[in-house]
């Protein structure tokens, strides 16, 4: 948030939903049985083109 990793902000100590990881993909992966990965804008078109061929999200 504003250049600071989430796990180093006030969200890390939120009493109801603390954030223990800085990477959003790690947080999503913890809540899902599906694999998750991080892509940059340049990687997105190729990932979408092959999305039906892989078991990754």
C-alpha positions in Angstrom: 0.0 0.0 0.0 1.6 3.2 -1.2 4.9 1.3 -1.7 4.8 -0.5 1.7 4.3 -4.3 1.8 0.9 -5.1 3.3 2.4 -7.2 6.0 4.3 -4.1 7.2 1.2 -1.8 7.4 -1.6 -1.5 9.9 -3.4 -4.3 8.1 -0.9 -6.7 9.5 -2.4 -6.2 13.0 -6.0 -6.0 12.0 -7.9 -7.8 14.8 -10.5 -9.4 12.5 -8.5 -10.2 9.4 -4.8 -9.7 9.9 -2.6 -9.7 6.7 0.4 -12.1 7.2 1.8 -12.0 3.7 2.8 -9.1 1.4 2.0 -10.9 -1.9 -1.7 -10.9 -2.8 -1.2 -14.2 -4.7 0.1 -15.9 -1.6 -3.0 -14.7 0.4 -5.3 -16.0 -2.4 -3.4 -19.3 -2.6 -3.9 -19.8 1.2 -7.7 -19.5 0.7 -8.0 -21.7 -2.4 -7.3 -25.3 -3.5 -6.3 -23.9 -7.0 -2.7 -22.9 -7.8 -2.1 -19.2 -8.2 0.6 -17.2 -9.8 1.7 -13.6 -10.3 1.9 -12.2 -13.8 3.0 -8.8 -15.1 1.1 -7.1 -17.9 3.5 -8.4 -20.5 2.8 -12.0 -19.5 -1.0 -11.7 -19.3 -1.9 -12.2 -23.0 0.1 -15.5 -23.3 -1.3 -16.8 -20.0 -4.9 -16.0 -21.1 -4.3 -17.7 -24.4 -3.2 -20.9 -22.7 -5.5 -20.7 -19.6 -7.7 -23.5 -20.8 -4.8 -25.8 -21.3 -3.3 -25.5 -17.8 -4.7 -26.2 -14.3 -3.2 -22.8 -13.1 -5.2 -19.7 -12.3 
